[in-house]
Every structure is written in structure tokens, then in C-alpha cells.
Amino acid sequence: MHVLLTGAGFSRNWGGWLATEAFEYLIGCPEVDDHLRHLLWKNKSRGGGFEDTLADLQLEVSRGANDTIRKQLADLQAAIIGMFNAMDQAFASVTFEPNNNMAYLVRTFLERFDAIFTLNQDLLLERHYLDENISLAPARKWAGWQLPGTKTLGADPSRT
């Protein structure tokens, strides 16, 4: 079995952001007030990322936090959604394949793997790889693709 694990930097080749750039985006968002900015910087100084700030706020809300904390969580979530939407819009206009030579296609490389796990939070692979052309090889080892633990937006909840 051949497994590919991608992480920070994989989508960079197509304009994806590194963690430092995601942090900079969020710090500059109008939804991020001074208190949220402080929490983001605090977690960054501890070696964490925006995910840690999000988790802290979610934990506080689950413990019955006040309306101020609930608003901060909603504001941070709005900023994060905006960030990923901006990145996805940029991915929509990039060329996934650098050339047309079958031997050098990204798809040709990726389809060699029985499983691909990504630690990236962007949708590059979903947008450009997981489509009707997923396999170009005549002898496929597998049919189609799966995203375990996820559901399609707008999907019938009784089918997930």
C-alpha cells in the first residue's frame, strides 16, 4: 500500500497560504477586535495557531460563557470562513497542472497512491483533483474517492 501525507507547503505551489500568512490575514480582519487579536497573539507566542484560539473560545462557550465570548467566537469563525473562502476563490482561478505531458501531471503522481491524507485545511485537492477525471490510468487500483468524516454541503443529513 502506498500512502501520501501532505501538509504545510503542499498547496503553496498553487498560492495556498502558510500558517504565518493565515495568521496575518486573521489579525487584519475587521471581525477581529482587540481582545481577539490579543488571544491570537497569545496562542502564536506559545507556538500555536488560530486553531488554538478557536478551540479556547469554543471551550468557554461550551462551559456557558457570556454573550461577549459568544460574539467573539462568532466573529472569529466569520473571519476564518472568510479566509478560507478567499483562498478557495484564488484556487478556482489557478492552473492545477503545470503542463500537458501525461508523465508530469500532478494527477499522474497522485493516482499512484492508495490513500492520500492531507493536513491542509484548504480545498485545493477537492477543487482540482477530486472530480470526474480522478484517474487517467487505464488500470485503476480503486474506484472513486472518499472523504471520511465529512459531508457535502446541502447534503441530506439522513444519508450521511
Secondary structure, 3 states (H helix, E strand, C coil): CCEEEECCCCHHHHCCCCHHHHHHHHHCCCCCCHHHHHHHHHHHHCCCCHHHHHHHHHHHHHCCCCHHHHHHHHHHHHHHHHHHHHHHHHHHCCCCCCCCCHHHCHHHHHCCCCEEEECCCCCHHHHHCCCCCCCCCCCCCCCCCCCCCCCCCCCCHHHC
